[in-house]
Amino acid sequence: MPKVPKLPQLLDRKIYKTGQTRGADDDVIFQNRVARNSTVLIPLNQFENSKTAPDNKGIFENGFIVLVKPEEFFEDKKTNDLLTANNLKLGKNALLFYETREQWERFNPDKKKLKVATSRKKPLKGTYVARVPATTSENGSKILRGYTTTNLKGAGIRVYEYASQNIIRLCKIQLRFLFWSCVDAIEILRSQGMSDDDITQRKATDLKEAKDNKLDDNEKLRQARIINAQNITICPLCLEQLSADGFFNRLEQAEGRDVPDLTVTQLNLFHVRELRSGEFNHKPYNLGWGHHHCNIVTKDSGISDTLTWMKKILDTNRNAGFEF
């Protein structure tokens, strides 16, 4: 079987990274840019609507850890009943999560002789984890305990960012299909050094893979704001046709505020329906390519709420007599 020509490295890397979670710094409990099928962290108050994975018979591929507030565990009998009813146990698949100074002082784990967790798989080899920010008061330094070593940094991922290996694979197939649906994909690949023969072979392979997996339904993609009536890939927010050049060009920077190591490109992954608690929205027919700035504007609000907000701003400016 002939080897499939590779896409340009920058594009290939961008598609690969869609299977990873967002960034996270050392002061939070989440892992930084890891696979979306990693161990998920579920706050106890969200367990009921987040406990079932979207596929794989409802089982998270690398398990889950339920995070319990200390005050809930030590002061509310209903919490213990809830844990028991759901087969949850500290040190097995649940942890106390200290995130405020008040929690640390009222339910100090050292005084209670609790052990810091050191594993993401059950048993967790401990019963608590802490990410308490610093304060200006005396003895107010930050408290970071559990999952802080180089090889074990972060306890897991945000549950709503989860996707199984198979869903990640399908999303990548559809995202490649959407690249080929950009108005000038072939022309841009030529400019990136691919030969016409390699372009033809790679395009045929990617389109066939999308068809075989039923990921090329243009009507569904149009309804999701991912392509337009001409079957050309568009930004889900502004609906502008996308040039494949945006996958390779860095963002323009304001004069005087430019940095030499900027790696952000003009086009990035765009969740049409935003990632949110209780839903698993990293999935086919909900992912497109969009402008970086449109993504920033939308943030976690979702397209509908963002458009409502934008309309309100425009109406307010018009009513105030400003032209634009």
C-alpha positions as CSV (number, residue, x, y, z in Angstrom):
1,M,0.0,0.0,0.0
2,P,1.6,3.3,-1.1
3,K,2.5,5.8,1.7
4,V,0.1,8.7,2.0
5,P,1.9,12.0,1.5
6,K,2.2,14.2,4.6
7,L,0.5,17.5,5.0
8,P,2.8,20.5,5.8
9,Q,4.1,20.2,9.4
10,L,2.4,23.3,10.7
11,L,-1.0,22.1,9.5
12,D,-0.4,18.5,10.6
13,R,0.6,19.7,14.0
14,K,-2.5,22.0,14.3
15,I,-4.8,19.1,13.6
16,Y,-2.9,16.8,16.0
17,K,-3.3,19.4,18.8
18,T,-7.1,19.4,18.5
19,G,-6.9,16.1,20.4
20,Q,-5.4,17.9,23.4
21,T,-6.9,20.0,26.1
22,R,-6.4,23.6,26.7
23,G,-3.4,24.9,28.6
24,A,-3.2,25.0,32.4
25,D,-0.5,26.5,34.7
26,D,1.0,25.0,37.8
27,D,-1.3,26.8,40.2
28,V,-4.4,24.9,39.0
29,I,-5.4,21.3,39.5
30,F,-5.7,20.5,35.7
31,Q,-3.1,19.0,33.5
32,N,-1.5,21.1,30.8
33,R,-2.2,20.2,27.1
34,V,-2.7,16.5,27.4
35,A,-4.9,14.0,25.4
36,R,-8.6,14.5,25.8
37,N,-9.1,10.9,26.9
38,S,-7.0,11.5,30.1
39,T,-8.4,11.1,33.6
40,V,-11.3,13.5,34.1
41,L,-12.0,15.6,37.2
42,I,-15.6,15.9,38.2
43,P,-16.7,18.2,41.0
44,L,-19.2,16.4,43.3
45,N,-22.0,18.8,42.6
46,Q,-21.6,18.0,38.8
47,F,-21.3,14.3,39.2
48,E,-24.8,13.4,38.3
49,N,-24.8,15.1,34.9
50,S,-21.1,14.3,34.1
51,K,-20.5,10.7,35.3
52,T,-21.3,9.0,32.0
53,A,-18.8,9.2,29.2
54,P,-20.3,10.0,25.7
55,D,-19.3,6.6,24.3
56,N,-17.3,3.4,25.3
57,K,-20.4,2.2,27.2
58,G,-20.3,5.3,29.3
59,I,-16.8,4.5,30.8
60,F,-14.0,7.1,30.7
61,E,-11.0,5.5,29.1
62,N,-8.6,6.6,31.9
63,G,-11.1,6.8,34.7
64,F,-12.3,9.8,36.8
65,I,-11.7,11.5,40.1
66,V,-14.5,13.2,42.0
67,L,-13.5,16.4,43.8
68,V,-15.2,16.9,47.1
69,K,-15.2,20.2,49.1
70,P,-13.9,19.7,52.7
71,E,-16.9,21.4,54.2
72,E,-19.2,19.1,52.3
73,F,-17.4,16.0,53.5
74,F,-16.9,16.9,57.1
75,E,-20.1,18.8,57.8
76,D,-22.8,17.5,55.6
77,K,-24.1,14.0,56.1
78,K,-25.9,14.1,52.8
79,T,-22.4,14.2,51.1
80,N,-21.4,10.9,52.7
81,D,-24.7,9.3,51.7
82,L,-24.2,10.6,48.1
83,L,-20.7,9.2,48.0
84,T,-21.9,5.8,49.2
85,A,-24.8,5.7,46.8
86,N,-22.5,6.2,43.9
87,N,-19.8,3.9,45.0
88,L,-17.4,6.8,45.6
89,K,-14.7,6.7,48.2
90,L,-11.9,9.0,49.2
91,G,-8.6,7.6,48.1
92,K,-10.3,5.3,45.6
93,N,-12.0,7.5,43.1
94,A,-12.6,10.7,45.1
95,L,-10.5,13.3,46.8
96,L,-10.9,16.2,49.1
97,F,-10.0,19.4,47.2
98,Y,-8.7,22.3,49.2
99,E,-8.9,25.5,47.1
100,T,-9.5,28.3,49.7
101,R,-7.6,29.5,52.7
102,E,-10.7,29.1,54.9
103,Q,-11.0,25.5,53.9
104,W,-7.3,24.9,54.7
105,E,-7.6,26.5,58.2
106,R,-10.9,25.0,59.2
107,F,-10.2,21.4,58.0
108,N,-6.4,21.3,58.0
109,P,-5.4,18.0,56.5
110,D,-2.2,17.9,58.5
111,K,-4.1,18.0,61.8
112,K,-6.5,15.4,60.4
113,K,-3.5,13.3,59.4
114,L,-4.7,13.0,55.8
115,K,-2.3,11.9,53.0
116,V,-1.7,13.7,49.8
117,A,-2.8,11.7,46.7
118,T,0.0,10.6,44.3
119,S,-1.8,8.6,41.6
120,R,-4.4,9.3,39.0
121,K,-5.5,5.6,38.9
122,K,-7.3,3.9,41.8
123,P,-6.1,3.6,44.4
124,L,-5.1,7.2,44.5
125,K,-2.6,6.6,47.3
126,G,-4.0,9.5,49.3
127,T,-7.2,11.4,50.1
128,Y,-6.7,15.0,49.3
129,V,-5.1,17.6,46.9
130,A,-4.7,21.3,47.5
131,R,-4.4,24.4,45.3
132,V,-4.8,27.3,47.7
133,P,-3.7,30.8,46.3
134,A,-1.4,33.1,48.2
135,T,-2.7,35.9,50.4
136,T,-1.1,39.1,51.7
137,S,-1.5,38.0,55.3
138,E,1.2,36.4,57.4
139,N,1.7,32.7,56.5
140,G,-0.3,33.4,53.4
141,S,2.0,31.7,50.8
142,K,0.3,29.5,48.2
143,I,-0.3,25.9,49.0
144,L,0.2,23.3,46.3
145,R,0.0,19.7,47.3
146,G,-0.5,16.6,45.2
147,Y,0.2,16.2,41.5
148,T,3.1,18.7,41.4
149,T,6.0,16.6,40.3
150,T,7.4,16.8,36.7
151,N,6.0,13.4,35.7
152,L,2.7,13.9,37.6
153,K,1.7,17.5,37.2
154,G,-2.0,18.1,37.4
155,A,-4.6,15.6,38.7
156,G,-6.6,15.3,35.5
157,I,-8.6,17.3,32.9
158,R,-11.8,19.3,32.9
159,V,-14.5,16.8,32.4
160,Y,-16.2,18.7,29.6
161,E,-13.0,18.6,27.6
162,Y,-13.1,14.9,27.5
163,A,-13.3,12.8,24.2
164,S,-12.4,9.2,23.7
165,Q,-9.6,8.1,21.4
166,N,-12.2,7.2,18.7
167,I,-14.0,10.5,18.9
168,I,-10.6,12.3,18.7
169,R,-9.8,10.3,15.6
170,L,-13.2,11.1,13.9
171,C,-12.8,14.8,14.7
172,K,-9.4,14.9,13.1
173,I,-10.8,13.2,10.0
174,Q,-13.5,15.8,9.7
175,L,-11.2,18.7,10.4
176,R,-9.0,17.5,7.5
177,F,-12.1,17.3,5.3
178,L,-12.9,20.9,6.3
179,F,-9.3,22.0,5.4
180,W,-9.9,20.7,1.9
181,S,-13.1,22.6,1.8
182,C,-11.3,25.9,2.2
183,V,-11.6,28.1,-1.0
184,D,-7.9,27.9,-1.9
185,A,-6.6,24.8,-0.1
186,I,-4.8,23.4,-3.2
187,E,-3.1,26.7,-4.1
188,I,-1.9,27.2,-0.5
189,L,-0.5,23.7,-0.3
190,R,1.5,24.3,-3.5
191,S,2.9,27.4,-1.9
192,Q,3.9,25.3,1.1
193,G,6.0,23.0,-1.1
194,M,3.7,20.1,-1.8
195,S,3.7,18.7,-5.3
196,D,0.6,18.4,-7.4
197,D,0.8,14.6,-7.3
198,D,1.1,14.6,-3.5
199,I,-1.7,17.0,-3.1
200,T,-4.0,14.9,-5.3
201,Q,-3.2,11.7,-3.5
202,R,-3.5,13.3,0.0
203,K,-6.8,15.0,-0.9
204,A,-8.3,11.8,-2.3
205,T,-7.3,9.8,0.8
206,D,-8.7,12.4,3.3
207,L,-12.0,12.8,1.4
208,K,-12.4,9.0,1.2
209,E,-11.8,8.6,4.9
210,A,-14.4,11.3,5.7
211,K,-16.9,9.6,3.4
212,D,-16.2,6.1,4.8
213,N,-16.9,7.5,8.3
214,K,-19.9,9.6,7.3
215,L,-18.2,12.8,8.2
216,D,-18.8,14.6,4.9
217,D,-22.5,15.4,5.3
218,N,-22.6,19.0,3.9
219,E,-26.1,19.6,5.0
220,K,-25.2,18.9,8.7
221,L,-22.1,21.0,8.3
222,R,-24.1,23.9,6.9
223,Q,-26.7,23.7,9.7
224,A,-23.8,23.8,12.2
225,R,-22.4,27.0,10.6
226,I,-19.2,25.2,9.6
227,I,-19.5,25.5,5.8
228,N,-21.7,27.8,3.6
229,A,-24.2,27.1,0.8
230,Q,-21.3,26.7,-1.6
231,N,-19.8,24.0,0.7
232,I,-16.8,26.3,1.5
233,T,-15.4,26.3,5.0
234,I,-16.4,29.4,7.0
235,C,-15.7,30.9,10.4
236,P,-18.7,29.8,12.6
237,L,-19.1,33.3,14.1
238,C,-18.5,35.8,11.4
239,L,-19.4,33.4,8.6
240,E,-16.5,34.6,6.4
241,Q,-15.1,32.2,3.9
242,L,-11.7,30.9,5.1
243,S,-8.5,31.0,3.2
244,A,-6.2,28.0,3.9
245,D,-3.4,30.6,4.2
246,G,-4.7,31.3,7.7
247,F,-3.4,27.9,8.9
248,F,0.2,29.0,8.1
249,N,0.2,32.7,8.8
250,R,0.9,34.1,12.2
251,L,-1.4,36.8,13.7
252,E,-0.6,40.4,12.8
253,Q,0.7,42.2,15.8
254,A,0.1,45.8,16.8
255,E,3.2,48.0,16.3
256,G,5.1,48.4,19.5
257,R,3.4,45.4,21.1
258,D,4.9,42.7,18.9
259,V,6.7,39.7,20.4
260,P,9.3,37.7,18.4
261,D,8.0,34.2,19.5
262,L,4.3,34.5,18.7
263,T,3.1,31.1,17.5
264,V,-0.7,31.8,17.2
265,T,-2.0,31.4,13.7
266,Q,-4.9,33.2,12.1
267,L,-7.1,30.1,12.1
268,N,-7.8,27.8,15.0
269,L,-10.1,25.1,16.3
270,F,-13.6,26.4,16.9
271,H,-16.3,24.7,19.0
272,V,-19.6,25.7,17.5
273,R,-21.5,24.7,20.7
274,E,-19.2,25.7,23.5
275,L,-17.6,23.3,25.9
276,R,-19.7,23.3,29.0
277,S,-20.4,21.4,32.2
278,G,-22.8,18.4,31.7
279,E,-22.1,18.2,27.9
280,F,-19.4,16.6,25.8
281,N,-19.1,18.9,22.8
282,H,-15.7,17.9,21.4
283,K,-17.3,15.8,18.7
284,P,-17.9,15.6,14.9
285,Y,-20.3,18.2,13.4
286,N,-19.5,20.6,16.3
287,L,-15.9,21.4,15.4
288,G,-14.9,23.8,12.7
289,W,-12.1,26.2,11.9
290,G,-12.5,29.8,12.8
291,H,-10.6,33.1,13.1
292,H,-8.5,33.5,16.2
293,H,-10.1,36.8,17.1
294,C,-13.7,35.4,16.6
295,N,-12.7,32.6,19.0
296,I,-11.5,35.1,21.6
297,V,-14.7,37.1,21.3
298,T,-16.9,34.0,21.7
299,K,-14.8,32.5,24.5
300,D,-17.0,30.1,26.6
301,S,-20.3,32.0,25.9
302,G,-21.2,30.2,22.8
303,I,-22.2,31.7,19.4
304,S,-25.8,32.5,20.2
305,D,-25.1,34.4,23.4
306,T,-22.2,36.2,21.7
307,L,-24.3,37.3,18.8
308,T,-27.0,38.6,21.2
309,W,-24.3,40.5,23.1
310,M,-22.9,42.0,19.9
311,K,-26.3,43.1,18.7
312,K,-26.9,44.8,22.0
313,I,-23.7,46.7,21.6
314,L,-24.4,47.7,18.0
315,D,-27.9,48.9,18.9
316,T,-26.6,50.9,21.9
317,N,-24.1,52.6,19.6
318,R,-26.7,53.4,17.0
319,N,-29.1,54.8,19.6
320,A,-26.3,57.0,20.9
321,G,-25.7,58.4,17.4
322,F,-22.4,56.8,16.7
323,E,-21.8,55.6,13.1
324,F,-19.6,52.7,12.2
